[in-house]
Amino acid sequence: MEYETIIGLEVHAQLLTESKIFCGCSTRYGYPPNTQTCPVCLGMPGALPVLNKRAVEYAIKMALAVNATIHFESVFARKNYFYPDLPRGYQISQYEKPIASGGFIEIGAGSRKKRVGISRIHLEEDAGKSIHPESELEGETSVDLNRCGVPLIEIVSQPHITSTQEAYLYLTKLKQLVQYLGICSGNMEEGALRCDANVSVRPKGTEKIGANTEIKNLNSFRGVEKALTFEINRQIEILRKGGVVEKETLLWDEKKQIISVMRTKEEAPDYRYFPDPDLVALRVTKNWIEKIKKSLPELPDQKKARFVQKYKIPEYDAEVLTSSKELADYYEECIKHHPQPKSVSNWMMGEVLRQLKEEKVGIKELQIDPKDLAGLLKEIDDGTISGKMAKEIFHQMAHTGRSASEIIRGKGLAQITDEGYLTQMVEEVLKESAEKVKRYLTGKEKLFDFFVGQVMKKTQGRANPELVNEILRMKLSKRRNA
């Protein structure tokens, strides 16, 4: 029997506000444990929360970006449950009346595009963080409450995802959106973007959705793929043996690459939601929403379409170049100084991305600014250096921060284009390789590359290859016709 997969993802995005959602404590990452807290974010008796307007603005931006319906009135609720890093025993969230619902995120490309529906987007506060020991012998679990009250939006997808690949594409697109909007760093290592996955499998051709499990502790996109693959296979194996999949909350162990049971799955009533008595209903106006809409930046799909139309580059190139706003900005800045879109695109997708991967940095950390990359490409077009030599110079630029012209002048790397000198070099090579010349003239034409290589060796790789080829062909043709 064949099975199909049904996946829904719940993504928490930490909003890039300077202060927490209901108090003035800092949201900065990396400070000593429990140093960024106050009675409000810890939920002390008598402490009254005050909503952060910027957090609401960011939630509206996300809703607009995915074509969701923004509700003019939403309500904050207390979600009651016990957990070590939740000191007051409840979390302020939105339940029955979220700030937005509906909308979609489009994944894939060309004819393989697919819309993954959004169920809801709601505002909530983060809980603290439990730091567990590596083993029972190393001590007790510690709790850092700095994250209590940090503003989040939770984006809940419809169960429209049917494979691990689609889940990866959806998460990549969502991360891209929050980064373009400037509302979340997307840094999973710092917990700025976190994902829980709801998974169910069923025999193909049936409509009823079986019991689903929820996987937590997914801290990378590849981790999501691996955890989903593991859980899908586990559920299929249970069903094939005639068993029943239990509704459970599971934890993914990245080190062991296995899933373990965290707890039996709670239903919504187990959380005991009720309206927060300290917070009035949140009301947003149509004028404010329109104002926010006008402030939205050019989003990834819009930018991609513009790149294809304006710069006449393939859709694949545009997809890669717009994968991050910083990379797209770098590309356009480079074109300002060297208006050859495809040439710049080739270098960006080749040497530039290769260098970033090697250094494990983003485009902002690259020591070559767009103007200097444009300068390097101009040196190629002017015939000052060859494409092969340019790659070597590029790497020197990346490690030294110097411009192409400085490196070329400093090391005497300019191409030799003196026709008289190169003719002399060609004559010497043909004289020194008389036997090979005879073989070439009898039909062994592959030896042509040998002659080119010898000329390049004599000139330490500085000879203009096109001119060398031209002179060689002329000289060998004369000898053949002699």
Summary of the structure (lengths in Angstrom):
residues: 482
radius of gyration: 30.3
end to end distance: 76.6
largest distance: 104.6
contacts: 1490
relative contact order: 0.09
helix: 44%
strand: 20%
